[in-house]
Amino acid sequence: MTTTQVRAACPHDCPDTCAILVTVENGVATEIKGDPDHPTTAGVLCTKVSRYAERTYSPDRLLYPLRRVGAKGEGKFERISWDEALDTIAARLKPLAEQRPEAILPYSYCGTMGLLQGESMSMRFFNRIGASLLDRTICAMAGATGYKYTIGGSIGTDMEQFQNAKLILIWGGNPIASNLHFWMRAQEAKRRGAKLVAIDPYRSLTAEKCHMHIALLPGTDAALALGLMHVLIRDGLLDEDYIERYTLGFDQLKERAAEWTPERTADVCGITADQVTELARLYGETAKAGEPAAIRVNYGVQRVRGGGMAVRNIACLPALVGAWRHPAGGVQLSTSGSFPSNKPWLQRTDLLKKQPRTINMTTIGDDLLRPASPEFGPQVEAVIVYNANPLAIAPDSSKVAAGFAREDLFTVVLEQFQTDSVDYADIVLPATTQLEHTDAHLAYGHLYMMANNPAIAPLGEAKPNTEIFRLLARRMGFDDPCFAETDDELAAQAFRKDDVRAMHFDWEALKQKGWQKLNMPEAPFACGNFPTPSGKCEFFSASMAKDGLEPLPAYIPNWESAASTPDLAAKYPLAMISPPARNFLNSTFVNVQSLRATEGEPQLDMHPDDAATRGINHGEMVRIFNDRGSFVCKARVTDKARKGLVVGLSIWWKKLARDGKNANEVTSQRLTDMGRAPTFYDTLVQVEKVL
C-alpha cells in the first residue's frame, strides 16, 4: 500500500481559506484534515469541508459529458463523448462569435475561489471571443465599494490579532457558521476578558454567545453607525490626534453626526436609545483607555439598498477613536486587497478587440428575457455557466427560470453535480473537485497565499475548468499561445507582481509548504498611509461626489420599508432575510446527504407574536409570499427572530424543497446604492398558514 499526504486548500467562498492535508492511499483520498501548522487553520476544519471526500466520491457526481433529451428544467440527459460535446458547443458558438459575440454570456462566481479554476483560462476564452462581460457583484461589491471610498482598499485587521482585542463588535455576520477560525480567535479574546457584541437583526448562534446583542431592523446599520458617531463626538470619546493627522473631513462629519441623536437612531433602528448610548460608550471608552477595539463587519450588512453606505459608515468608526493604532484594533471586512494577485495577466484582458457590454449577474432574470434593442444590444443567445448555480442563487427566481427555459437559448453548464441549473442545460460538462486539480488561492479573511496540489486523478472523464476552456478554445480555432499554458505555468504567475507583499513569491516553494504569509505591517494604518486619494481615512470623499454619491456618511432607507414604500409595507408587513444555513455554503453542500440531514428541511423562523396574529403554530407549513412569488416551508416559532422579521436560512436547491422553490422566489433584482450589488435582505413579505 502506498500512502502519501498532499497539501491542499479549501476552495470555497469563505474568509477562512483553510490549509488542508489530504491522505491518499493507493490513489484514493481517505482522510481530509486541517493543517495543524497553518496559523489560522490550526488543524480545524468546518463540518462541511471535513466531509469533502464524501462529496468528491459521491455516487451523484457528474463524470461524463451529457446532452439534454427532455424539456428544459426536466433534468433528462444522455451520455455523449467529449468530442460530441465540444463539437456541439463550437457549432453553436462560432456563428455568434463571428456575427454578434455579445450574444454569448459567461455566468460564474465563487463556486471555487481559485485564481486558476475561477477566472483565468475561462476569461481568456471569453475575452478572445468578445463576449458580454459579467458584472460579478452578487456577494460583496456594495460593501467593498463603500469600504474603498473610506479606507482605500480591502485591507484591514489581521485575523491573527483578534484574540488580543479587548472589545470585538461582530457586525452583520454569524461567524460560527461562516467564519469559524475568526470565531476561535474571538472566543480566545473572550477567555482573556474581552467583551463580544453582536449587531444583527437575528439572534444567531454567534449572537447567543456574545455579551451583548443589538437586534436592529434590517437595513438600518448605517443609522446605527451614525448614532454611535453622535455619542462618541458628544461625549468626547475621540482620538483627536489621530483625527487631525490621519483623517479628512471631520468637521463636515461632525455636523452630519449631530443630526443622529440616540433617540432618532433608536427610532429608525427599532432599538432603544440606551442601547445606542451604551454601545457607543463601550466602544469609545475601550479605545480611550488605550485598549484595542476591533470590528469584524461582514457582508450581511450590505445586502440592502443602502448597503454600501452602511459599510462606509462603519469603516469610519475606528479612525474616530484611533483604534487603528493597535494591531488588534481597527476593522476587517476583507483582506483580499492585501494580495498582489496578477489577474490582468491571468485573464488576458488585452485579448479584447473592443469593450463589450456588461450584464449584471444579479439581474440575469430580466436580462435573459430582454429582446435585442439599441440600448441593450443583441439578445442573449448562449450562456456558459461555471462555478455558479443561478437557478438557486439569483434573485427573483421565477424570472431566472423563465429565462433559462427559453428554447432558443443555448446553455452549457460545467458542474460536479446535477444542480437546479444543470436541469436547464443543453450540454453538461463534468468538472473536477478541489482534490483533482491544481490551483492557487488568495484569501479574504487572512494574509496567506495558498497552494492546492491535486491529490487524486480526476474521476471518470471530469476535467478542470482550465482544461475545458483550453479544449473549447481549440475547437473554436483559437491558436493564441496563451491557450497552451499549463496550470503550473498559470500558477507560477498568479502572484507575480513587483510588490514586496509577495515576499519574492515562488510557486514551487509554495506548493511544497502549502502556504506563505504576505509581508504586511501588523497595524496597517497606525500612522495613516491609507490607500485613498488623500492618504487619509476619508470621512468626506470627493471621489463619491464625483461619482454622483453623497460624499458624507448618510442613511439610505431600504427599497422596501415603511419609510420608502408605505403601501407595500401595509400589504407585506414582515421583513425577510435569508442568511446562510450552518451546514451549507451558498448553494454548495446542499446535496451532501449527511449535511442536508443535519439541516432537516427548509424552515422559516418567526417571532411568537407574528406567528400568533396569523394563527401559525410551531412546526406548521407556511407560505411566504409577495408580488414576485412565493415558497413553502415549515414554521419555527422562536424569539431568535425579532418582531416584524422572518428568517429563512438558505440557500436550498429548489429541487430538494417540498414545493420546488426557495427563498429567492421573493427577493428582488433591485441593486444597491453603490457597487451594483443585490438587495437580498431588502425584502418585504407576508406569511400565511398552508391549509
N, C-alpha and C positions, 0 to 999 in steps of 0.2 A: 504494500500500500504506500502510495506517495502522498505525503501531506505537506501543504505549503500554506503560508499566511500572506495575504495580499492586502496592500494598503489602498483604501478607497475613501470616498467622501459622499456624504448624503447629498442627493441632487435636488431636494425638494424646496419649495418656496417657503422657507423657514429661516429666521435670522441665525439659527444655531450652526448651520452648515457643519455637521459633525464629522470628525475623523473616525473612520471605520476600519476594523480589522476583519477580514473575511478568511475563514479557514476553509481550505479546499482539499478534499480527499479524492484522489483518482478522478480529478476533473469535475467534481460535484461540490458546490458550496454547502457546507454542513453547519457552519456557525457564523453568525453576524454579531459583532460586539463593538462597543465604543473603544477607541484607543485610549488607554489609561494615561499615556504620556502626553496627549494633547491637552494643553492647559484649560481650554474651555469645555471640551467634551468630557474629560476626566473619567473616561471609561463608562459613561452612562448614555444610553440611547432611549428615545421615547418608545412607547409601546408600539407605535406604528412601524418605525424603521427597524426595531428589533425583530420584526417578523418579515423582513424583506425577502428572505429566502422563500418563505411561504408564498409570497407574491410572485417571485420570479418563476418558481416551479409550479404555479397554479395550473390545474388542468384546463382552465379557461383562457390561457394565453393564446393570443393570435400568433401563429407560427408560419403561415403561408399566405401569399397574396390571394385576394378574393375579388370576385366580381358580383355585383348585385343581380339577383334574379327575381326579386319580388318588388313590390311598390316601395317607394322611398318611405322610410320610417318603420317598415316591417322587420328589417334586420335579416333578410334572407339572402344568402350568398352561396356561390360555388367557388371551389378552389381552382386557381389558374396558376400558370408559371410566371416567374419574374419577367421573362421575355414578353409574354402576352400582356402583362400589366403595364410594363414600360412602353410597349408599342401603342397600347390603347391611350395612355396618357399623352404621349408625344403627338399622336394623331389629332387629339382634341386641342392641345395647346399650341401647336405650330401655326395654324391659321390665325389664331388670336394674337400670338406674338408678332406676327407679320403685319396684321391689319389694325388691331386695337389692343395693344398689350395691357392697357389699364383695365381691360375687362377681366384680367386674371388677378386674383386677390389671395395673398397668404393670410392665414389666420392661425396665430400661435401666441403662446405666452410662456408661463413658467412651469410647465409640466416637468421640465428639467431646468435648473439654473445654470447649467454648464455653459461655458463660453464656446465650446465646440458643438455639442449636440443641441444647444439652444439656437443661437443666431450666428453661424459662421458660414458654412457651405450653403446653407439654405438661402441666406441673404445674398450671397454671390449669385446664386441661380436667379433669384427674382430681380436683382439689380441688372443682371445681364439681359433679361427679358424686357425690362422696363415696366414691370407690373405695378399695380397700385401699391403704395406704401400702406402699412397698417400702423395706426396710432395705438401703441401698446400701453394703455393708460388704466387698465381695468382694476388695478390694485392700489398703486401707490403715488400716482403722479400729482394729485392735488396737494397732498401733504409735502411731497418733495419740492414742489414749486414754491409753496409758502415758506418752507424752511430755507430754501435757497435765497429767496428775496431778503431774508433776515440774517442768516448766518453765512451764506455764500456758497454752500455745497453740502452734500450729505456726509458730514463729518461731525462726530460727537464723542461723548464719553466712552472710553474703552470699557467693554463689558467686564473685563477682569478687575476693574476698580470698584465696581458697585458694592462689593461686600465691605468696603471701607467707609461707605456713606453713613451718616447719622440720621438722614431722612431720605426716603425714596417715595416719590409720587409716581404711581403706576397709572398712567392716564390713557384710557381708551384701549386697554388690552387685557387679555386673560392669559398671562404667561405660563400658568400651569398647563394649559392646553397648547399654546402656540409658541412658547419661548422658554422651554424647560430649563435650559442652562443659565439663563438670566435669573430665573426664579430660584435656582440653587444658590446663586450669589446673594439674592435678596434675603433668602432665609438665613444665610450666614450673617448678613448685616443685622438682621433681627436678633439673632442669638447674641450679637455683640452689643445690643442695646439700641439699635436703630428703630425708628418708627416707620411703618409702611402705611401708605394711604392709597386706596383705590378710588379712582374717579371714573364711574361707569354707570350708565342707566340700569344695568343688570347686576344683581348680586351673584357674580360668577364664583367659581371655585376659588379664584385668586382673591376676590373681594372678601370672601368669608374668612380668609386667613390674615387679613390686614387689620391694623389697629383702628382704622377709620375708613368708612365707605361713604362717598358723596354720590348719591344716586340722582344725578341731574337728568333733565329731559334730553332725548336725542337731539343733537344739532345745536346745543347751547354751550358747548365747550368754549367757544370764542368769548361769549359773555362772561363766563366764569373767570377766564384769564384776565379780562378787563377789570372785573371786580377785585381780583387779587391785586392787580396793579394799583387800584384806588387805595386799598388799605395799606399796602407797602409804602406808597408815597405819603399818604396822610399821617401814618404813624412813624415816619422817619426810618423805616426798616430798609434802607438803601445802602449801597456801597458807592458813595459819592465820588470817590477817587476813580473807581472802575468806570463809572458812567462818564466822567469827564474825559478820561483818557481814551476809552475804547468803544464808545457808542456814538451814534449820530441821531439827532432829532429828539432828545429827551424833553425839551421844553414843549414841543408840539404834543408829544405823548402824554405829558403831564396834564395838558388841557383836555385831551380826549378821555383820559382815565378819570378825571374829576367828575365826569358825567355818570360814572358807573358806581354809584353808591352800593353798599351791601344790600340795601333794600331793593333797589332796581334790579340788581343782579339776581337776587333770590327770586324775584317775581318772574323773571324771564326763564330761569333755570329750573324752577319748580322745587327749590330747596329753601332753607331758612337763612336769614341774614346772619345769624350767629355762626352757621356753618361756613359762610364766606369769610367772615372775620377770623374765625378760629384757624382755618386752613392758611390764610394769608400770614397770620402771626406765627404759626408754627414754621412755615417756610422762611419767612424773613428773620425770625429770631434765631433759627438754627444757623443761618448764614452769618448773621451779625455776631454770633458767638465764635465765629472762626471755624465752624464745623462744616463738613461737606454736605450739601443738599443736592440731590440728583433727581432728575425727571426721566422716566422711561415712557415716552409718548409713542403710541402705536397707531396703526392705520385705521382702527375703528373710528377715531376722531374725525377723519376726513372724508367719510362716505356720505356726506350731506352737501347741500347746496353751498354752504359757506365753509366747506372743509379745508380748503387751502388757507383761508384767513384764520381758521381756528388753530392750525398748526403754527402759523406765523405768530399769533398772539402768545401761544405757549412758549415758543422759542425766544421770545423777548425776556421772559422772566429771569433766567439765570444771569443775564447781564445787569439787570436792575439790582440784584443782591450780591453780585460778584462771585457767584457760585463757580464760574469758570476758573477761578484761581486754583482750585483743588483738582487733582486727578480724579477724585471720586465725586466731583460736583459737575454741574452743567446739565446737559440734556442729550439723550440719544433718541433719534428717530431711525437713522440708518447710518452705517459706516461705509456704505458702498463707494462714496466719493473719495475715500482714502486710497482706493486701489488704482494703480496706474494701468488699467486694462487697455489693450490695444485694439479696441473694437473697429475703428476705421479700416485697419489692415485686415482683420478677421472677416469683415463684411464686404470689403472692397466697394465702397460707395463710388469709387472712380469709374466703375463699370456702367453707371447710369449715363445714358446719352442726353437725357433731359430730365427735368424734375417731374415725376409723376404726381398725380393727385394722392391725397392721404385720406383713408377711410378709418374712422374711429371704431375700435373693436367693441366699444360699449353700444354703439348704435347699429350693430350688424343686423338687427331685426328690421329696422326701417330701410337700411341701405340695400339689403338683398331684394327688397320689394320695389325699389325705385326703378322706373324706366329710364332709358337714356334721355339726356337733356343737355343743353349747352352749359347749364350750371353744374350739373353732377358729372357729366361725361358719359362714357358708354355704360350700359347696364352691366352689372357683374355677371359674367357667364361661366366662370370657373373659380372654384375655391379649393385651395390646398390647406388642409387642417393638420397641424402637428403640434405636440406639446400643449394641447388645449382640448376642451370639451365644451364647445359653445352652446350646445343644446341644453346643457345643465347649468352653465355658469353665467351666461349672458342674461341681462335683464329683459323684462317684457317678453317672456319666453314663448308665448303663443305666436308672436310675430317672427321670432327666430325660427321656430318650427315651420311656419308658413313659407319663410324664405328658402330654407333648405329643402322644402318639399317641392319646389319648382322643378318640373320635368325637364326644362331647358337648362337647368344649372348643372354643370359637371362638377362633381365633388370627389376629391381624393382625400383620404384620411390615413395618416401614419399613426399607428397605435399599437399598444401592447395588449389591450383588452377591448371587448365589444361594448364600448360606451354608448350613451344615448346618441352621440354624434356619429359614431360608426354606422348606426342603423340607417342613416340618411346618405351614406357614401355610395358612389358608383364603383369606385375601386378602393380597396383597403390594402395597405402595405404594412407588413409586420415589422415593428420596431423593437430594438433591443432594450433591455433594462440596464440600470447602472452597473450591474455585475458583469455585463457583457461588452462593455466598450470603454474607450479612453476618454477622459475629459479633464479640463482644468476649471477650477472654481474660485471666484472671489466670494465674499460673504457680505451680508448687510447687518450682522449683529456682532461680529468680532473682526479682528485685524489679521487674519491668517490667509495667505494664499494656499490653495488646496489642490492636491492631485488625486485623480481617480484612475487606478490601474484596472484593466479588465481582469476579473477573477476566473471566469469560465468562458468557454466558447459559446457563441450565440446559439440559442436553442432553435431547432427546426431550421427555417430559412429566414429568420429575423435578421435585420441589418441595422447598423447605426444610422441615425439621421444623416450624418455626414456622407456615408456611402450611398444612401438612397439618392441624395441630391447630386452626387457625382455621376451616378448612373443616369439620372434624368437629364443632366447637362449633356452627357454623351449622346443620348437619344435625340436631344434637340439639335445636335450638330455643333455644340459649343466646344471649340478646341482651345480656349484660353488656358495658358499654363496653370492658372490658379485653381482650376478644377482637378488638377492631378496631384495637388499637395496632399500628403497623408495626414492623419490625425496627429501624429507625433510632430510633424512639421508645423501644423497649426498651433499645437500646444506650446511649442518652443517659442512662439512669438506672442503668446497670449498676454503676457505682462511686459513685453519688451518695449520699454519706453525710457527715454533719458530722464529718469526720476529716481532720486535716492530712496524713495519709499520701498522700491522693489528689492533693495539690498543686492544688486547685481544678480537678479533672477536667473536661475539656471534650471531648465526643465528636467534634465536628467537627475540633478540633485533633488529636486522637489519630488520626483517620482519615487526616489529611494526613501525619503523621510516621510513623505505624505503631506507635509505642511511646513510653512515658513512664515514667521511674523513679519509684518511690514515695519519699517523704521519710522515710527510716528512718535512725537513727543507725548509724554504721559498726560499732560494737561494742554491740549492743543491751542486753547485761546486764553491761557493765563495772562498773557501780555498782549492781548488783541490779536493782530495778524489774521483777521477773518478774511476769507477769500471773496469778499464783497467788493464792489467798485471803490468804496471808500476805505477798505481795510478795517472797517469797524462793524460792530453789530448795528444794523440799520433799523432803528425804530421808525424813522421816516425813510421811505425807499423811493428815490427818484426813478428807479427802474420800473417800479409798479405804476407810478404816474405816467411814465412814457408808454406803458403797455395798456393804459386806459383803466387802471385799477385804483382803488382808494389807497393812497400811499401810507396811511397810518393804520394801526390796528383798529378793527371795527367788528361789529356783529352783523351777520347776514342771516336772517331767519330762513328756516327750511322752505323749500318749494311748497311742500305740503304741510301746512300748520295753521293753527287758528289765526295767527298774525297775518299770514300771506294769503290764505285761501279759506276764509271762514265758512263759506257754504260747503266746501268739500269736507272741512273738519266736522261740520254738523252731520254730514251724511256718513262719514267714515271717521269715527271719533278716537280710534286707537292707533297709536304709533307702533310700527313694527320694525324690529331689527332682526337680522339673520346672521349672527356671528358663527364662527366655525365650531362644529362639534369636536369634542376632545379626541375622538378616535379617527377622524377624517382630516385630510389636508386639502381644503377646497373640495374638488370632486375626486381626488385621488384617495385610494384605500377603501372607498365605499363598497367595492366588490370583494374585499377580503372578508371571507365568511366569519372568521373569529372576531374581527373588529366590528363588523356590522352586528354580530350577535350581542356584543357589549353595548352598542348604542341602542339596540332594540328596534324601534321604528320611528319615523318622523313624529315629533311632538311639538306642541306649542305651549310655552309657559305663559300663564295668565295670573294676574293678581286676584285673590279671592273676591274682592269687591266687584271687579269687572266680570268675573265668572257668574257671581250671584245675580247681578242685574240681567244677565242673559239666560238664566236658568241652566247654566252649564255646571256639571259635576266633574270632579277629577276622574280621568280615565275615559270620558266620553269622546266620541268622534265629533269634530267641529269642522266647519267650513270657513276659511279665511278668504275674504274677497274684497275687491274694489272694482273700479270701472275697467281695469286692464284684464282681470281674470280672477281665478280662484284656485285653491288647492285644499285638500282634506288631510287632516292628521288628528292625532289623539291629544286631548287637552291635559295639561299637567297644571293643576291649580296650586300656586305657590307664591309666597310673598318675595321670592327672588326677583320677580318682575315687579317693578314699581307700578302703582296705579296709573292707568292710561297707557301702559306699554304691554305689548306682547312680543315674545321672543321665540323665534323658530330656529333652533340650532341647525346648521346646514353644512355642506350642500349635498343633498341626496341625489343620486342618479334618479331621474324621473321614472325609469322603468322598474325601479325597486320600491317605489311608493305605491300605496294602495290604489290611488286614482291616476297613476302615471304622470304626476305633476310634482313640482317642488316650489319652494318659496319665491323663485324668480318669475312665477306667473303674475305676481302682483307688484314687482319692482318696476321702476320706470327707466327710460332711456335718457332722461334729463342729465345734464352734465354739471360739474362743479363750477365754482366761481373762477377758478384758475386750474390749469393743468388738464382740462378736458377729460376729467375722470368721472366715474359713475357715482350715483347717489343712492346706493342700495339701502341705506339706513334713513332715507328721507321718504318714508312711505306711510301713508295712512290707509287703514283697513277697517272693516267691520268683521265681527266673528259671530257665528250662529251655530247652534247645535244641529247636527245632522240627525234627522228623524228617521 
